[in-house]
Amino acid sequence: MKDVKESLLQRTSVRRYEREAIPEETMEFIFRAIENTPTSYNGQQFSVIDISDQPLKEELYAITGQKQLKTCNRLLIFCSDYNKISLLAAKKGVEMPAFTDTMDGVTIGIIDASLAMMSAVVAAQAAGLGSNCIGYLRTADPAKIAELLKLPKGVFVVCGLAIGVPREQPDLKPKQPLPLMIHKNHYRQDNDKLVEEMEAYDEVVKHYNRTRAGGTTDNDWVAHIIDYYNHAMNYRILDYLKDQGYDVKK
């Protein structure tokens, strides 16, 4: 078992896996880490779909084009979930407010599911496994994926996590340096210096992309990320959320 320092600071996104199965005791460790995730109000506004069925993974791959979905040993899909508490409230005669129609309700479910996924990432890393977070499961064809996973009202996909025995050891990607990430007591006010540091980071990413192991590119950081933003402008997530019972009004 890796220690917490190595698990957190040496984590990389692994997209190629061996065919080797993950021992059930290792999966139990990952599940227990998920179970102990801190959540808003201890409301635990999330659920996880654990997928080991290969034909289902193949169907999800066909929708997304993400090969790691079909080659990973286990695929965990983290969902915002207000269905469970709604069912219990109805059984006990407690009136359930339209919390899913508020931005806070949507945000809390996303935060809880994301925290749970990070618990799983760290646990998998500590156990010597590789993992890869797959946000495209949220956006590729959300209605079809909800149908495949039989998601009831009040539940929607936040992100997927592919897990398996790693077949590759990717280079560690450069992240923004700490002065850009960690602001002291208030948000930084020195915009000129901040932009200068961001420009330097942009060059670091460009060098990494040109020299990394495996496929190389000429991508910088800022234009590549904004290109994703432009692509994502076409997603119709609000329509999907309404289909799943989240009619955001305030």
DRENROPA-983295 format. One line per 10 residues: number of its first residue (from 1); their letters; for each residue x, y, z of N, C-alpha, C, O. Coordinates in nm, 2 decimals. Layout:
N
NUM = a = X/Y/Z/X/Y/Z/X/Y/Z/X/Y/Z  ...
//
This chain:
250
1 = mkdvkesllq = 0.08/-0.12/0.00/0.00/0.00/0.00/0.09/0.13/0.00/0.18/0.14/0.08  0.06/0.22/-0.09/0.14/0.34/-0.09/0.10/0.43/0.02/-0.02/0.43/0.06  0.19/0.52/0.06/0.15/0.61/0.17/0.08/0.73/0.11/0.07/0.75/-0.02  0.02/0.81/0.19/-0.07/0.92/0.14/0.00/1.02/0.06/-0.05/1.08/-0.03  0.13/1.05/0.10/0.21/1.15/0.03/0.23/1.11/-0.12/0.21/1.18/-0.21  0.27/0.98/-0.14/0.29/0.93/-0.27/0.16/0.92/-0.35/0.16/0.95/-0.47  0.06/0.88/-0.28/-0.07/0.86/-0.35/-0.12/0.99/-0.40/-0.18/1.00/-0.51  -0.10/1.10/-0.33/-0.15/1.23/-0.37/-0.06/1.30/-0.46/-0.11/1.36/-0.56  0.07/1.30/-0.44/0.16/1.38/-0.51/0.21/1.32/-0.64/0.27/1.39/-0.73  0.20/1.19/-0.65/0.25/1.12/-0.77/0.13/1.07/-0.86/0.15/0.98/-0.95
11 = rtsvrryere = 0.01/1.11/-0.83/-0.11/1.06/-0.91/-0.10/1.11/-1.05/-0.07/1.23/-1.08  -0.13/1.02/-1.15/-0.14/1.06/-1.29/-0.27/0.99/-1.34/-0.32/0.90/-1.28  -0.31/1.04/-1.45/-0.43/0.98/-1.52/-0.39/0.87/-1.61/-0.32/0.89/-1.71  -0.43/0.75/-1.57/-0.40/0.63/-1.65/-0.51/0.59/-1.74/-0.63/0.57/-1.70  -0.48/0.57/-1.87/-0.58/0.53/-1.97/-0.57/0.40/-2.03/-0.65/0.35/-2.11  -0.46/0.33/-2.00/-0.43/0.19/-2.05/-0.41/0.10/-1.93/-0.34/0.13/-1.84  -0.49/-0.02/-1.94/-0.49/-0.11/-1.83/-0.46/-0.25/-1.87/-0.48/-0.29/-1.98  -0.41/-0.33/-1.77/-0.39/-0.47/-1.79/-0.53/-0.54/-1.78/-0.62/-0.48/-1.73  -0.53/-0.66/-1.83/-0.66/-0.74/-1.82/-0.68/-0.80/-1.68/-0.79/-0.85/-1.65  -0.58/-0.78/-1.60/-0.59/-0.84/-1.46/-0.71/-0.79/-1.38/-0.73/-0.67/-1.38
21 = aipeetmefi = -0.77/-0.87/-1.31/-0.89/-0.83/-1.23/-0.84/-0.77/-1.10/-0.73/-0.79/-1.05  -0.92/-0.68/-1.05/-0.90/-0.61/-0.92/-0.95/-0.70/-0.81/-1.07/-0.74/-0.81  -0.87/-0.74/-0.71/-0.92/-0.82/-0.60/-1.04/-0.75/-0.53/-1.04/-0.63/-0.52  -1.13/-0.83/-0.49/-1.25/-0.78/-0.43/-1.22/-0.71/-0.30/-1.29/-0.61/-0.26  -1.12/-0.75/-0.23/-1.08/-0.68/-0.10/-1.03/-0.54/-0.13/-1.05/-0.45/-0.05  -0.97/-0.52/-0.25/-0.92/-0.39/-0.29/-1.04/-0.30/-0.32/-1.05/-0.18/-0.29  -1.14/-0.36/-0.40/-1.26/-0.28/-0.43/-1.34/-0.25/-0.30/-1.39/-0.14/-0.29  -1.34/-0.34/-0.20/-1.40/-0.31/-0.08/-1.34/-0.19/-0.01/-1.40/-0.11/0.05  -1.20/-0.19/-0.01/-1.13/-0.07/0.04/-1.17/0.06/-0.02/-1.19/0.16/0.04  -1.18/0.06/-0.16/-1.22/0.17/-0.23/-1.36/0.21/-0.19/-1.39/0.33/-0.17
31 = fraientpts = -1.45/0.12/-0.18/-1.59/0.15/-0.15/-1.60/0.21/0.00/-1.68/0.30/0.02  -1.52/0.15/0.09/-1.52/0.21/0.22/-1.47/0.35/0.23/-1.52/0.43/0.31  -1.37/0.38/0.14/-1.32/0.52/0.13/-1.43/0.61/0.08/-1.45/0.72/0.13  -1.50/0.56/-0.02/-1.62/0.64/-0.07/-1.72/0.66/0.04/-1.77/0.77/0.05  -1.75/0.56/0.11/-1.85/0.56/0.22/-1.82/0.67/0.32/-1.91/0.73/0.38  -1.69/0.69/0.35/-1.65/0.78/0.46/-1.62/0.92/0.40/-1.56/1.00/0.48  -1.67/0.95/0.28/-1.65/1.08/0.23/-1.73/1.19/0.31/-1.84/1.17/0.35  -1.67/1.30/0.33/-1.74/1.41/0.40/-1.84/1.47/0.30/-1.81/1.49/0.18  -1.96/1.50/0.34/-2.07/1.55/0.25/-2.14/1.66/0.32/-2.14/1.68/0.44  -2.21/1.74/0.24/-2.29/1.86/0.30/-2.40/1.81/0.39/-2.48/1.72/0.35
41 = yngqqfsvid = -2.40/1.86/0.51/-2.50/1.82/0.62/-2.49/1.68/0.66/-2.58/1.63/0.73  -2.39/1.60/0.61/-2.40/1.45/0.62/-2.52/1.40/0.54/-2.57/1.29/0.57  -2.56/1.48/0.44/-2.68/1.43/0.36/-2.65/1.33/0.26/-2.73/1.26/0.21  -2.51/1.31/0.23/-2.47/1.20/0.14/-2.55/1.21/0.01/-2.61/1.10/-0.03  -2.55/1.32/-0.06/-2.64/1.34/-0.17/-2.57/1.29/-0.30/-2.55/1.36/-0.40  -2.53/1.16/-0.29/-2.46/1.10/-0.41/-2.49/0.95/-0.40/-2.52/0.89/-0.30  -2.47/0.89/-0.52/-2.46/0.74/-0.53/-2.36/0.71/-0.64/-2.32/0.79/-0.72  -2.31/0.58/-0.63/-2.21/0.54/-0.73/-2.26/0.41/-0.80/-2.31/0.32/-0.73  -2.25/0.41/-0.93/-2.28/0.29/-1.01/-2.15/0.22/-1.04/-2.07/0.27/-1.10  -2.14/0.10/-0.98/-2.02/0.02/-1.00/-2.04/-0.08/-1.12/-2.13/-0.17/-1.11
51 = isdqplkeel = -1.97/-0.06/-1.23/-1.99/-0.13/-1.35/-1.87/-0.23/-1.38/-1.76/-0.19/-1.40  -1.91/-0.36/-1.38/-1.81/-0.46/-1.42/-1.86/-0.53/-1.54/-1.78/-0.61/-1.60  -1.98/-0.51/-1.58/-2.04/-0.58/-1.70/-1.97/-0.53/-1.83/-1.99/-0.41/-1.86  -1.90/-0.61/-1.90/-1.83/-0.57/-2.02/-1.92/-0.52/-2.13/-1.89/-0.42/-2.19  -2.03/-0.59/-2.16/-2.12/-0.53/-2.27/-2.17/-0.39/-2.23/-2.18/-0.31/-2.33  -2.20/-0.36/-2.11/-2.24/-0.22/-2.07/-2.12/-0.13/-2.09/-2.15/-0.01/-2.14  -2.00/-0.17/-2.05/-1.89/-0.08/-2.07/-1.87/-0.05/-2.22/-1.83/0.06/-2.26  -1.89/-0.15/-2.30/-1.88/-0.14/-2.45/-1.98/-0.04/-2.50/-1.95/0.04/-2.59  -2.10/-0.04/-2.45/-2.21/0.05/-2.49/-2.17/0.19/-2.45/-2.19/0.29/-2.53  -2.12/0.21/-2.33/-2.07/0.34/-2.29/-1.96/0.39/-2.38/-1.95/0.51/-2.41
61 = yaitgqkqlk = -1.87/0.30/-2.41/-1.76/0.34/-2.50/-1.81/0.38/-2.64/-1.76/0.48/-2.69  -1.91/0.32/-2.69/-1.97/0.35/-2.82/-2.03/0.49/-2.82/-2.02/0.56/-2.92  -2.08/0.53/-2.70/-2.14/0.67/-2.69/-2.03/0.77/-2.68/-2.04/0.88/-2.74  -1.93/0.74/-2.61/-1.83/0.85/-2.57/-1.70/0.84/-2.66/-1.63/0.94/-2.68  -1.66/0.72/-2.71/-1.54/0.71/-2.78/-1.42/0.71/-2.68/-1.30/0.72/-2.73  -1.44/0.69/-2.55/-1.33/0.69/-2.46/-1.29/0.55/-2.43/-1.36/0.47/-2.36  -1.17/0.51/-2.49/-1.13/0.37/-2.48/-1.12/0.31/-2.34/-1.14/0.19/-2.32  -1.08/0.40/-2.25/-1.06/0.35/-2.11/-1.18/0.29/-2.05/-1.18/0.22/-1.95  -1.30/0.33/-2.10/-1.42/0.28/-2.05/-1.44/0.13/-2.07/-1.49/0.06/-1.99  -1.39/0.08/-2.19/-1.40/-0.06/-2.22/-1.28/-0.14/-2.18/-1.29/-0.27/-2.17
71 = tcnrllifcs = -1.17/-0.08/-2.15/-1.05/-0.15/-2.11/-1.02/-0.16/-1.96/-0.95/-0.24/-1.91  -1.09/-0.07/-1.89/-1.07/-0.07/-1.74/-1.14/-0.19/-1.68/-1.23/-0.25/-1.74  -1.09/-0.23/-1.57/-1.15/-0.35/-1.50/-1.29/-0.31/-1.44/-1.38/-0.39/-1.44  -1.29/-0.19/-1.37/-1.41/-0.15/-1.31/-1.43/0.00/-1.35/-1.34/0.08/-1.36  -1.56/0.03/-1.37/-1.60/0.17/-1.40/-1.70/0.22/-1.29/-1.80/0.16/-1.28  -1.66/0.32/-1.22/-1.75/0.38/-1.12/-1.80/0.51/-1.17/-1.73/0.59/-1.22  -1.94/0.52/-1.17/-2.00/0.64/-1.22/-2.07/0.71/-1.09/-2.15/0.66/-1.03  -2.02/0.83/-1.07/-2.06/0.91/-0.95/-2.18/1.00/-0.99/-2.17/1.08/-1.09  -2.28/0.99/-0.91/-2.41/1.06/-0.95/-2.45/1.15/-0.83/-2.44/1.11/-0.71  -2.51/1.27/-0.86/-2.58/1.34/-0.76/-2.71/1.27/-0.74/-2.77/1.22/-0.84
81 = dynkisllaa = -2.76/1.26/-0.62/-2.87/1.17/-0.59/-2.96/1.23/-0.48/-2.92/1.23/-0.36  -3.08/1.27/-0.51/-3.19/1.31/-0.42/-3.30/1.21/-0.42/-3.40/1.23/-0.35  -3.29/1.10/-0.50/-3.39/1.00/-0.50/-3.41/0.93/-0.37/-3.52/0.91/-0.32  -3.30/0.89/-0.31/-3.31/0.81/-0.19/-3.37/0.88/-0.08/-3.46/0.82/-0.01  -3.33/1.00/-0.05/-3.40/1.08/0.06/-3.54/1.11/0.03/-3.62/1.12/0.12  -3.57/1.13/-0.10/-3.71/1.16/-0.14/-3.80/1.04/-0.11/-3.92/1.05/-0.06  -3.75/0.92/-0.14/-3.83/0.80/-0.11/-3.85/0.78/0.04/-3.96/0.74/0.08  -3.75/0.80/0.12/-3.77/0.78/0.26/-3.86/0.89/0.32/-3.94/0.86/0.41  -3.84/1.01/0.27/-3.93/1.12/0.32/-4.08/1.09/0.29/-4.16/1.11/0.37  -4.10/1.04/0.17/-4.24/1.00/0.13/-4.29/0.89/0.22/-4.41/0.90/0.27
91 = kkgvempaft = -4.21/0.79/0.25/-4.25/0.68/0.34/-4.28/0.73/0.48/-4.38/0.68/0.54  -4.21/0.83/0.53/-4.23/0.88/0.66/-4.33/1.00/0.67/-4.35/1.05/0.78  -4.38/1.04/0.56/-4.47/1.15/0.56/-4.41/1.29/0.58/-4.47/1.38/0.62  -4.28/1.30/0.55/-4.21/1.42/0.56/-4.21/1.49/0.42/-4.17/1.43/0.32  -4.26/1.62/0.42/-4.27/1.69/0.29/-4.13/1.72/0.24/-4.05/1.78/0.31  -4.10/1.68/0.11/-3.97/1.71/0.05/-3.98/1.84/-0.03/-4.06/1.85/-0.12  -3.90/1.94/0.01/-3.91/2.07/-0.07/-3.85/2.05/-0.20/-3.78/1.95/-0.23  -3.87/2.15/-0.29/-3.82/2.14/-0.43/-3.67/2.19/-0.43/-3.63/2.28/-0.50  -3.59/2.12/-0.35/-3.45/2.16/-0.33/-3.37/2.14/-0.47/-3.28/2.21/-0.49  -3.41/2.04/-0.54/-3.35/2.02/-0.67/-3.38/2.12/-0.77/-3.32/2.13/-0.88
101 = dtmdgvtigi = -3.47/2.22/-0.74/-3.50/2.33/-0.83/-3.42/2.45/-0.80/-3.45/2.56/-0.85  -3.32/2.44/-0.71/-3.24/2.55/-0.67/-3.09/2.52/-0.71/-3.05/2.40/-0.73  -3.02/2.63/-0.74/-2.88/2.61/-0.78/-2.80/2.55/-0.67/-2.70/2.47/-0.69  -2.83/2.58/-0.54/-2.76/2.52/-0.43/-2.78/2.37/-0.42/-2.69/2.30/-0.39  -2.91/2.33/-0.45/-2.93/2.18/-0.45/-2.85/2.11/-0.56/-2.80/2.00/-0.53  -2.84/2.17/-0.67/-2.76/2.11/-0.78/-2.61/2.11/-0.74/-2.55/2.01/-0.76  -2.57/2.22/-0.69/-2.43/2.23/-0.65/-2.39/2.13/-0.54/-2.28/2.07/-0.55  -2.47/2.12/-0.44/-2.44/2.03/-0.33/-2.43/1.88/-0.38/-2.34/1.81/-0.34  -2.52/1.84/-0.47/-2.51/1.70/-0.52/-2.38/1.68/-0.60/-2.32/1.58/-0.59  -2.34/1.78/-0.68/-2.22/1.78/-0.76/-2.09/1.77/-0.66/-2.00/1.70/-0.69
111 = idaslammsa = -2.10/1.86/-0.56/-1.98/1.86/-0.47/-1.97/1.72/-0.39/-1.86/1.67/-0.38  -2.08/1.67/-0.35/-2.08/1.54/-0.27/-2.02/1.43/-0.36/-1.94/1.35/-0.32  -2.07/1.42/-0.49/-2.03/1.32/-0.58/-1.88/1.34/-0.61/-1.81/1.24/-0.63  -1.84/1.46/-0.63/-1.70/1.49/-0.66/-1.60/1.45/-0.55/-1.50/1.40/-0.57  -1.65/1.49/-0.43/-1.56/1.45/-0.31/-1.55/1.30/-0.30/-1.45/1.24/-0.27  -1.66/1.23/-0.33/-1.66/1.08/-0.32/-1.57/1.02/-0.43/-1.50/0.93/-0.40  -1.57/1.09/-0.55/-1.48/1.04/-0.65/-1.33/1.06/-0.61/-1.25/0.97/-0.64  -1.30/1.17/-0.55/-1.16/1.19/-0.51/-1.12/1.09/-0.40/-1.01/1.05/-0.40  -1.22/1.06/-0.31/-1.19/0.95/-0.21/-1.15/0.82/-0.29/-1.05/0.75/-0.25  -1.22/0.79/-0.39/-1.20/0.67/-0.47/-1.06/0.68/-0.54/-0.99/0.58/-0.55
121 = vvaaqaaglg = -1.03/0.80/-0.60/-0.90/0.81/-0.67/-0.79/0.79/-0.57/-0.69/0.72/-0.61  -0.79/0.85/-0.46/-0.68/0.83/-0.36/-0.67/0.69/-0.31/-0.56/0.63/-0.30  -0.78/0.63/-0.29/-0.78/0.49/-0.24/-0.72/0.40/-0.35/-0.64/0.31/-0.32  -0.77/0.42/-0.47/-0.72/0.34/-0.59/-0.57/0.36/-0.60/-0.49/0.26/-0.62  -0.52/0.48/-0.60/-0.38/0.51/-0.61/-0.30/0.44/-0.50/-0.19/0.39/-0.52  -0.35/0.45/-0.38/-0.28/0.39/-0.26/-0.27/0.24/-0.28/-0.17/0.18/-0.23  -0.37/0.18/-0.34/-0.37/0.03/-0.37/-0.29/-0.01/-0.49/-0.28/-0.13/-0.52  -0.22/0.09/-0.55/-0.14/0.05/-0.67/-0.21/0.05/-0.80/-0.15/0.00/-0.90  -0.33/0.09/-0.80/-0.41/0.09/-0.93/-0.40/0.22/-1.00/-0.35/0.32/-0.95  -0.44/0.22/-1.13/-0.44/0.34/-1.21/-0.59/0.38/-1.22/-0.68/0.30/-1.21
131 = sncigylrta = -0.61/0.51/-1.24/-0.75/0.56/-1.26/-0.75/0.68/-1.35/-0.65/0.74/-1.38  -0.87/0.70/-1.40/-0.89/0.82/-1.50/-1.03/0.87/-1.48/-1.13/0.80/-1.50  -1.04/1.00/-1.45/-1.17/1.06/-1.43/-1.23/1.10/-1.57/-1.15/1.15/-1.66  -1.35/1.06/-1.60/-1.41/1.08/-1.73/-1.54/1.17/-1.73/-1.65/1.12/-1.70  -1.52/1.30/-1.75/-1.63/1.39/-1.74/-1.72/1.37/-1.86/-1.84/1.42/-1.86  -1.67/1.32/-1.97/-1.75/1.31/-2.10/-1.87/1.22/-2.08/-1.97/1.23/-2.15  -1.87/1.14/-1.98/-1.99/1.06/-1.95/-2.11/1.15/-1.91/-2.22/1.11/-1.92  -2.08/1.27/-1.86/-2.18/1.36/-1.82/-2.24/1.43/-1.94/-2.36/1.48/-1.94  -2.16/1.45/-2.05/-2.20/1.54/-2.16/-2.22/1.47/-2.29/-2.29/1.53/-2.38  -2.17/1.35/-2.31/-2.17/1.29/-2.45/-2.31/1.27/-2.50/-2.35/1.32/-2.61
141 = dpakiaellk = -2.39/1.20/-2.42/-2.54/1.18/-2.45/-2.60/1.15/-2.32/-2.64/1.03/-2.29  -2.62/1.25/-2.24/-2.67/1.23/-2.10/-2.80/1.15/-2.09/-2.82/1.07/-2.00  -2.89/1.18/-2.18/-3.02/1.11/-2.17/-3.01/0.96/-2.20/-3.07/0.88/-2.13  -2.93/0.92/-2.30/-2.90/0.78/-2.33/-2.83/0.71/-2.22/-2.86/0.60/-2.18  -2.73/0.78/-2.16/-2.66/0.72/-2.05/-2.75/0.70/-1.93/-2.74/0.60/-1.86  -2.84/0.80/-1.90/-2.93/0.78/-1.79/-3.02/0.66/-1.81/-3.06/0.59/-1.72  -3.06/0.64/-1.94/-3.15/0.53/-1.97/-3.07/0.40/-1.95/-3.13/0.30/-1.89  -2.95/0.39/-2.00/-2.87/0.27/-1.98/-2.85/0.23/-1.83/-2.85/0.12/-1.79  -2.83/0.34/-1.75/-2.80/0.32/-1.61/-2.93/0.31/-1.52/-2.92/0.29/-1.40  -3.04/0.33/-1.59/-3.17/0.33/-1.52/-3.18/0.43/-1.41/-3.23/0.39/-1.30
151 = lpkgvfvvcg = -3.14/0.55/-1.44/-3.13/0.65/-1.33/-3.28/0.71/-1.31/-3.34/0.75/-1.41  -3.32/0.71/-1.19/-3.46/0.76/-1.16/-3.45/0.92/-1.15/-3.34/0.97/-1.16  -3.57/0.98/-1.14/-3.57/1.12/-1.12/-3.49/1.16/-1.00/-3.50/1.08/-0.90  -3.43/1.27/-1.00/-3.35/1.31/-0.88/-3.20/1.26/-0.89/-3.13/1.29/-0.79  -3.17/1.19/-0.99/-3.03/1.14/-1.01/-2.97/1.18/-1.14/-3.04/1.16/-1.24  -2.85/1.23/-1.14/-2.78/1.26/-1.27/-2.63/1.23/-1.26/-2.58/1.24/-1.15  -2.57/1.20/-1.37/-2.43/1.16/-1.37/-2.34/1.29/-1.35/-2.37/1.39/-1.42  -2.25/1.28/-1.26/-2.15/1.39/-1.24/-2.02/1.36/-1.31/-1.97/1.44/-1.39  -1.97/1.24/-1.29/-1.84/1.20/-1.35/-1.82/1.05/-1.34/-1.87/0.99/-1.25  -1.74/1.00/-1.43/-1.70/0.85/-1.42/-1.56/0.84/-1.38/-1.48/0.93/-1.40
161 = laigvpreqp = -1.53/0.72/-1.33/-1.39/0.69/-1.29/-1.35/0.55/-1.34/-1.41/0.45/-1.28  -1.26/0.54/-1.43/-1.21/0.41/-1.48/-1.10/0.37/-1.38/-1.01/0.45/-1.34  -1.10/0.24/-1.34/-1.00/0.19/-1.25/-0.95/0.06/-1.30/-1.02/-0.02/-1.36  -0.82/0.04/-1.29/-0.76/-0.09/-1.33/-0.61/-0.10/-1.30/-0.55/0.00/-1.25  -0.55/-0.22/-1.32/-0.41/-0.23/-1.31/-0.34/-0.16/-1.42/-0.36/-0.20/-1.54  -0.25/-0.06/-1.39/-0.20/0.02/-1.50/-0.11/-0.05/-1.59/-0.02/-0.13/-1.55  -0.12/-0.03/-1.72/-0.03/-0.08/-1.83/0.07/0.03/-1.87/0.16/0.00/-1.94  0.05/0.15/-1.82/0.14/0.26/-1.85/0.17/0.34/-1.73/0.10/0.33/-1.63  0.27/0.42/-1.74/0.31/0.51/-1.63/0.33/0.65/-1.69/0.44/0.69/-1.72  0.22/0.73/-1.71/0.23/0.86/-1.77/0.32/0.96/-1.70/0.33/0.95/-1.57
171 = dlkpkqplpl = 0.37/1.05/-1.77/0.45/1.16/-1.71/0.36/1.24/-1.62/0.24/1.26/-1.65  0.41/1.30/-1.51/0.34/1.38/-1.42/0.31/1.52/-1.49/0.41/1.58/-1.53  0.19/1.55/-1.51/0.15/1.68/-1.58/0.19/1.80/-1.49/0.17/1.80/-1.37  0.24/1.91/-1.55/0.27/2.03/-1.47/0.14/2.10/-1.43/0.05/2.12/-1.51  0.13/2.13/-1.30/0.01/2.21/-1.25/0.05/2.35/-1.23/0.17/2.38/-1.22  -0.04/2.44/-1.21/-0.01/2.58/-1.18/0.07/2.58/-1.05/0.03/2.51/-0.95  0.17/2.66/-1.04/0.25/2.67/-0.91/0.17/2.72/-0.80/0.07/2.79/-0.82  0.21/2.69/-0.68/0.13/2.72/-0.56/0.09/2.87/-0.55/-0.02/2.89/-0.51  0.17/2.97/-0.58/0.13/3.11/-0.57/0.01/3.14/-0.66/-0.06/3.24/-0.63  -0.01/3.06/-0.76/-0.13/3.08/-0.85/-0.25/3.01/-0.79/-0.37/3.05/-0.82
181 = mihknhyrqd = -0.23/2.91/-0.71/-0.34/2.82/-0.66/-0.38/2.87/-0.52/-0.50/2.88/-0.49  -0.29/2.91/-0.44/-0.31/2.93/-0.30/-0.30/3.09/-0.28/-0.19/3.14/-0.28  -0.41/3.15/-0.25/-0.42/3.29/-0.22/-0.42/3.31/-0.07/-0.49/3.24/0.00  -0.35/3.41/-0.02/-0.33/3.43/0.12/-0.43/3.53/0.17/-0.42/3.65/0.14  -0.52/3.49/0.25/-0.62/3.57/0.32/-0.72/3.64/0.23/-0.84/3.67/0.28  -0.69/3.67/0.11/-0.79/3.72/0.01/-0.73/3.69/-0.13/-0.62/3.66/-0.14  -0.82/3.71/-0.23/-0.78/3.68/-0.36/-0.67/3.78/-0.40/-0.68/3.90/-0.37  -0.57/3.74/-0.48/-0.46/3.82/-0.52/-0.51/3.95/-0.60/-0.60/3.94/-0.68  -0.45/4.06/-0.57/-0.49/4.19/-0.64/-0.39/4.23/-0.74/-0.41/4.33/-0.81  -0.27/4.16/-0.75/-0.16/4.20/-0.84/-0.18/4.14/-0.98/-0.11/4.05/-1.01
191 = ndklveemea = -0.28/4.18/-1.06/-0.32/4.12/-1.18/-0.21/4.11/-1.28/-0.19/4.01/-1.35  -0.13/4.22/-1.29/-0.01/4.22/-1.38/0.08/4.10/-1.35/0.13/4.03/-1.44  0.12/4.09/-1.22/0.21/3.98/-1.18/0.14/3.85/-1.20/0.21/3.75/-1.24  0.01/3.84/-1.17/-0.06/3.71/-1.19/-0.06/3.67/-1.33/-0.03/3.55/-1.36  -0.08/3.76/-1.42/-0.08/3.73/-1.57/0.06/3.68/-1.61/0.08/3.59/-1.69  0.16/3.75/-1.56/0.30/3.72/-1.59/0.33/3.57/-1.55/0.39/3.50/-1.62  0.28/3.54/-1.43/0.31/3.40/-1.38/0.22/3.30/-1.46/0.27/3.19/-1.48  0.10/3.34/-1.50/0.02/3.25/-1.59/0.09/3.23/-1.72/0.08/3.12/-1.78  0.15/3.33/-1.78/0.22/3.32/-1.90/0.34/3.22/-1.89/0.36/3.14/-1.98  0.41/3.23/-1.78/0.52/3.14/-1.76/0.47/2.99/-1.75/0.53/2.90/-1.80
201 = ydevvkhynr = 0.36/2.97/-1.68/0.30/2.84/-1.67/0.25/2.79/-1.80/0.27/2.67/-1.84  0.20/2.88/-1.89/0.15/2.84/-2.02/0.27/2.79/-2.10/0.25/2.69/-2.18  0.39/2.85/-2.09/0.51/2.80/-2.16/0.55/2.66/-2.10/0.60/2.58/-2.18  0.54/2.64/-1.97/0.58/2.52/-1.91/0.49/2.40/-1.97/0.54/2.30/-2.00  0.36/2.43/-1.98/0.27/2.33/-2.04/0.30/2.30/-2.18/0.30/2.19/-2.23  0.33/2.41/-2.26/0.37/2.39/-2.40/0.49/2.30/-2.41/0.50/2.22/-2.50  0.59/2.33/-2.33/0.71/2.24/-2.33/0.68/2.10/-2.29/0.73/2.01/-2.36  0.60/2.08/-2.19/0.56/1.94/-2.15/0.49/1.87/-2.27/0.52/1.76/-2.29  0.40/1.94/-2.33/0.32/1.87/-2.44/0.41/1.84/-2.56/0.39/1.74/-2.63  0.52/1.91/-2.58/0.61/1.88/-2.69/0.71/1.77/-2.66/0.77/1.71/-2.75
211 = traggttdnd = 0.73/1.74/-2.53/0.84/1.65/-2.49/0.79/1.53/-2.41/0.87/1.45/-2.38  0.67/1.52/-2.38/0.62/1.42/-2.29/0.63/1.28/-2.36/0.64/1.27/-2.48  0.63/1.17/-2.28/0.63/1.04/-2.33/0.49/1.01/-2.40/0.39/1.06/-2.36  0.50/0.93/-2.51/0.37/0.90/-2.58/0.35/1.01/-2.68/0.44/1.07/-2.73  0.22/1.04/-2.72/0.19/1.13/-2.82/0.22/1.28/-2.77/0.19/1.31/-2.66  0.28/1.35/-2.86/0.31/1.49/-2.83/0.23/1.59/-2.91/0.17/1.55/-3.02  0.21/1.71/-2.87/0.14/1.81/-2.94/0.21/1.95/-2.92/0.30/1.96/-2.85  0.16/2.04/-3.00/0.21/2.18/-2.98/0.11/2.27/-2.90/0.12/2.39/-2.90  0.02/2.20/-2.83/-0.08/2.28/-2.75/-0.01/2.36/-2.63/0.08/2.31/-2.57  -0.06/2.48/-2.62/-0.03/2.55/-2.50/-0.14/2.52/-2.39/-0.21/2.42/-2.41
221 = wvahiidyyn = -0.15/2.60/-2.29/-0.26/2.57/-2.19/-0.38/2.65/-2.22/-0.49/2.60/-2.23  -0.37/2.78/-2.23/-0.48/2.87/-2.23/-0.57/2.85/-2.35/-0.69/2.84/-2.34  -0.51/2.84/-2.47/-0.59/2.82/-2.60/-0.66/2.69/-2.60/-0.77/2.67/-2.64  -0.59/2.59/-2.55/-0.64/2.45/-2.54/-0.76/2.44/-2.45/-0.86/2.38/-2.49  -0.75/2.50/-2.34/-0.87/2.50/-2.24/-0.98/2.58/-2.29/-1.10/2.54/-2.28  -0.96/2.70/-2.35/-1.07/2.78/-2.40/-1.13/2.71/-2.52/-1.25/2.73/-2.54  -1.05/2.64/-2.60/-1.11/2.56/-2.71/-1.22/2.46/-2.65/-1.32/2.44/-2.71  -1.18/2.40/-2.54/-1.28/2.31/-2.47/-1.40/2.39/-2.43/-1.51/2.34/-2.44  -1.38/2.51/-2.37/-1.50/2.59/-2.33/-1.59/2.61/-2.45/-1.71/2.60/-2.44  -1.53/2.65/-2.56/-1.61/2.68/-2.68/-1.69/2.55/-2.72/-1.81/2.56/-2.76
231 = hamnyrildy = -1.62/2.44/-2.72/-1.69/2.31/-2.75/-1.81/2.29/-2.66/-1.91/2.24/-2.70  -1.78/2.31/-2.53/-1.88/2.28/-2.43/-2.00/2.37/-2.43/-2.10/2.34/-2.37  -1.99/2.48/-2.50/-2.10/2.58/-2.51/-2.22/2.51/-2.58/-2.33/2.55/-2.57  -2.19/2.40/-2.65/-2.30/2.33/-2.72/-2.37/2.23/-2.64/-2.48/2.18/-2.68  -2.32/2.20/-2.52/-2.39/2.10/-2.44/-2.52/2.16/-2.39/-2.53/2.28/-2.36  -2.62/2.07/-2.37/-2.75/2.12/-2.33/-2.78/2.05/-2.19/-2.88/1.98/-2.18  -2.69/2.07/-2.10/-2.70/2.01/-1.97/-2.83/2.05/-1.89/-2.89/1.97/-1.82  -2.87/2.18/-1.91/-2.99/2.22/-1.83/-3.11/2.15/-1.88/-3.20/2.11/-1.79  -3.12/2.12/-2.01/-3.24/2.04/-2.05/-3.23/1.90/-1.99/-3.34/1.85/-1.95  -3.11/1.84/-1.99/-3.10/1.71/-1.93/-3.14/1.71/-1.78/-3.21/1.62/-1.73
241 = lkdqgydvkk = -3.09/1.81/-1.71/-3.12/1.82/-1.57/-3.27/1.83/-1.55/-3.33/1.77/-1.45  -3.34/1.90/-1.63/-3.49/1.91/-1.62/-3.55/1.77/-1.64/-3.65/1.74/-1.57  -3.50/1.70/-1.74/-3.55/1.56/-1.76/-3.53/1.47/-1.64/-3.61/1.38/-1.61  -3.43/1.50/-1.56/-3.40/1.42/-1.44/-3.46/1.48/-1.31/-3.43/1.43/-1.20  -3.54/1.58/-1.33/-3.61/1.63/-1.21/-3.55/1.75/-1.15/-3.59/1.79/-1.04  -3.45/1.81/-1.21/-3.39/1.93/-1.16/-3.43/2.05/-1.24/-3.36/2.08/-1.34  -3.53/2.12/-1.20/-3.58/2.23/-1.27/-3.54/2.36/-1.20/-3.61/2.42/-1.13  -3.41/2.40/-1.23/-3.35/2.51/-1.16/-3.42/2.64/-1.18/-3.43/2.69/-1.30  -3.46/2.71/-1.07/-3.53/2.84/-1.08/-3.46/2.95/-1.00/-3.47/3.06/-1.03  -3.38/2.91/-0.90/-3.31/3.01/-0.82/-3.18/2.96/-0.75/-3.12/3.03/-0.68
//
